[in-house]
Amino acid sequence: MISKLSAFIERYLQPAGSDSANLSHEQKQLATAALLIEVAMADQILDVRELALLKIHLQQKFFISDSHIDELVALAKSETEAATSLHQFTHLINQYCTAQEKFALIVSMWELAYADEELDKYEEYVIRKVADLIYISHSEFIRAKTIARSGLN
């Protein structure tokens, strides 16, 4: 994970001459992307609507270009395939994200789960698991779900 992440950072995210202080931001990007992919892939199908929404969420959260988004998504997919649990990603979220950012992540996860207009029980399970691991209360979990669902119209 570290070598792929380092190459990604050097190529796109780290300005010339900067120190490694930006590493936390890039780790947050990768962890966020990986958790969103976990939800999108929970039903074993990465729907084109889910992929498009995933890229929109990442671009809005991190203000990076389309080509960088594509590489981040590819890297995150690779990391989720190699991961044995969600802990490596949720640990980074707990370390680098505020409570507001954590809540926004859960809203984004719900929006992805609803993107294909079918909420799969495994998608809901992943979101619940992540919410627990990043210390989102049940009431906030439900509020995030309501916010995501209300955006569907």
QUIURQUI-V231216 format. One line per field, one symbol per residue. psi: psi as a letter, one per 30 degrees, with the letter a starting at -180 (. if undefined). burial: I if it has 24 or more other ideal C-beta (glycine too) atoms within 12 Angstrom, else O. A space follows every 50 residues. Layout:
psi->???
burial->???
//
This chain:
psi->eeeeeeeeeeeefjlkflagffeeeeeeeeeeeeeeeeeefeggkjkeee eeeeeeeeeeefhlleeeeeeeeeeeeeeeefkflfeeefeeeeefklee eeeeeeeeeeeeefeggjjkfeeeeeeeeeeefghkleeeeeeeeeeeef ff.
burial->IOOOIOOIIOOIIOOOOOOOOOOOIIIIIIIIIIIIIIIIIIOOOIIOOI IOIIIOIIIOIIOIOOOIIOIIIIIIIOIIOOIOOIOIIIOIIIOIIOOO IIIIIIIIIIIIIIIIOOIIOOIIOIIIIIIOIIOIOOOIIOOIIOOIOO OOO
//
